[in-house]
Amino acid sequence: MNNNPNSAKRSIVSLYVANSLSLIGNVLSELAVPWFVYELTGSATATAGVMIAGQLPNILVGLFSGQFIDRFSAKAVSLFTDAVNFMAIALIPLLFHLNALDMLWLGMLVFFSKVFDTPGHTARHVMLAELIEKHQLPRDRVNGLYSLLDTIADLIGPIIAGLLLTLIGAVYLMVIDAITFGLSFLIIALGFGLKKHSHHERRPVSVWVAWRWLFRTPIVRKLAIYDAVLNTVATALLAVALPVLAKNFSGNGTLYGLWMSGFACGTTLTAALYSWLGHRLNPITLLKITPIGQVIGLLIIVTVLVMGWPLILVAGGLFLFGANLGVGSMMDAKLLQTYVPENMRGSIFAAFSSTRFVGVPFGLFIAGWLLDSMAVNTLFGFFMVLCFFASVLWWGREPLNNPSA
């Protein structure tokens, strides 16, 4: 076990900074793409279609990406995905300048970038788990800070995007996104200290063994279903409902950015509190009560829209929604790091990530369809029912003291 404090500090800082840069770039493109598509088409359904193209890889990658992480190393996979992402995203503004960017190309490039985006995030989660064990770092504190930096990226990104949508236009935000992947590649390459494992050290389990383990481990299986349900709501809300509603109610990209910043403020607060208090909190209790908080946040949003109150108040509902949603990623990290065997982490983390997105295409389609039908109340009612179901999953007693269960 290597407990060199300088090595630990260099590696953890490199991982934190690289992941934050990548996430800031993703936030910029995630706001820019739906806004750009809706400007071109005026159709919420078309906007949802492009976003579905970007989400499908999140389901598919769990079938293969974990094998590469377990066979080679999380660092190698992270570097590879950053390099490919840089090229895929950079093609969007390049094709735009060549007058060759149409909806088909845009959908294909968004799909292609996401194919390599999710394995990169999965690899960095595995790298974090390896650092915690190698240097005997406090698990709750390190995971909390990792999530805190994620949410700070979510906070900064919308503010920048809202301004740049007005100043330079949606497509050009992709240039910034590509640069962040390039910087992430350099930081991980130069600053992260864990070495590549040899083929003899790494004996990855088969895809089917990984999936069988996931679905036969009750608490991990339940957590995957819980995440899938809440992610269906969150992605449809953030990627389709909010940009369409902002465009229809105000046409103001800055307002859209402020709404998203309200959401990010909520997740940032949660991550900060968990960094210091997480070891004192019961994970199951948090998983039970936070979906109810999300329901209240959604109720505030739809009430503001229906009653014609000042639109800036939507940010308050998104703050509450984000504060309760932010617990999920930290619970994922803590429980998976505790329960998943070291030699299966890449495969299990990737499979788990895949299940989290299984309902997202359905949620995006429903959101686009109902928004084109002007059925805003129905859409938010659908969101609230799903959140309540996620809470119900954890009612009852759930033992946490047997990782092999």
Disulfide bonds with the S-S distance in Angstrom:
none
